[in-house]
Amino acid sequence: MPSEKSARAALKKAKYNRHAKSAANTVVAATRRTIAAGDQEQIVSAVRRAASALDRAANSGTIHKNNASRRKSRLARSLLAAGQ
């Protein structure tokens, strides 16, 4: 059983991580919707925003750096597929 202090710290960290992860997921979801819509100029800027949000989440330790890299790679492949 964790001590009260470490339990409080864990709750605080979870709240911070939840915010950062939610922000990244929101941007990625919006990017996927933009890709489905098909406007090429908006897709490029949306993918850049999503990559930035994923990098911020990875740098803060909210998600693993490989998780961010994998998700950015998938968005980039979607970007290329939308361009054809």
C-alpha positions as CSV (number, residue, x, y, z in Angstrom):
1,M,0.0,0.0,0.0
2,P,1.5,3.3,-1.0
3,S,2.0,6.0,1.6
4,E,-0.5,8.9,1.5
5,K,2.1,11.3,0.1
6,S,3.1,9.1,-2.8
7,A,-0.6,8.4,-3.5
8,R,-1.2,12.2,-3.7
9,A,1.8,12.6,-6.0
10,A,0.6,9.8,-8.2
11,L,-2.9,11.4,-8.5
12,K,-1.3,14.8,-9.4
13,K,1.0,13.1,-12.0
14,A,-2.0,11.2,-13.5
15,K,-4.0,14.4,-13.8
16,Y,-1.2,16.1,-15.6
17,N,-0.6,13.1,-17.9
18,R,-4.3,12.8,-18.6
19,H,-4.4,16.4,-19.8
20,A,-1.4,16.0,-22.1
21,K,-2.5,12.7,-23.5
22,S,-6.0,14.0,-24.1
23,A,-4.7,17.0,-25.9
24,A,-2.5,14.9,-28.2
25,N,-5.3,12.4,-28.9
26,T,-7.7,15.3,-29.8
27,V,-5.2,16.7,-32.3
28,V,-4.6,13.3,-33.8
29,A,-8.3,12.6,-34.1
30,A,-8.9,16.0,-35.8
31,T,-6.0,15.2,-38.2
32,R,-7.6,11.9,-39.1
33,R,-10.9,13.7,-39.9
34,T,-9.0,16.3,-42.0
35,I,-7.3,13.5,-43.9
36,A,-10.7,11.9,-44.6
37,A,-12.0,15.2,-45.8
38,G,-9.2,15.4,-48.4
39,D,-8.1,19.1,-48.5
40,Q,-4.4,18.7,-49.1
41,E,-3.2,22.1,-47.7
42,Q,-5.1,21.5,-44.4
43,I,-3.9,18.0,-44.2
44,V,-0.2,19.0,-44.2
45,S,-0.7,21.6,-41.5
46,A,-2.8,19.2,-39.4
47,V,-0.2,16.5,-39.6
48,R,2.5,19.0,-38.5
49,R,0.3,20.1,-35.5
50,A,-0.3,16.4,-34.6
51,A,3.4,15.6,-34.8
52,S,4.2,18.6,-32.5
53,A,1.5,17.5,-30.0
54,L,2.8,14.0,-30.0
55,D,6.4,15.2,-29.5
56,R,5.3,17.4,-26.6
57,A,3.6,14.4,-24.9
58,A,6.7,12.2,-25.5
59,N,9.1,14.9,-24.2
60,S,7.1,15.3,-21.0
61,G,7.0,11.5,-20.4
62,T,3.3,11.2,-20.9
63,I,3.7,8.7,-23.7
64,H,6.7,6.7,-24.7
65,K,8.9,8.2,-27.5
66,N,8.4,5.1,-29.6
67,N,4.6,5.4,-29.2
68,A,4.8,9.0,-30.5
69,S,7.1,8.0,-33.3
70,R,4.8,5.2,-34.4
71,R,1.8,7.4,-34.4
72,K,3.6,10.1,-36.4
73,S,4.7,7.5,-38.9
74,R,1.1,6.3,-39.4
75,L,-0.1,9.9,-39.9
76,A,2.6,10.5,-42.4
77,R,1.6,7.3,-44.4
78,S,-2.0,8.6,-44.3
79,L,-0.8,11.9,-45.6
80,L,1.1,10.2,-48.5
81,A,-1.9,8.0,-49.3
82,A,-4.2,11.1,-49.3
83,G,-1.9,12.8,-51.8
84,Q,-2.3,10.1,-54.5
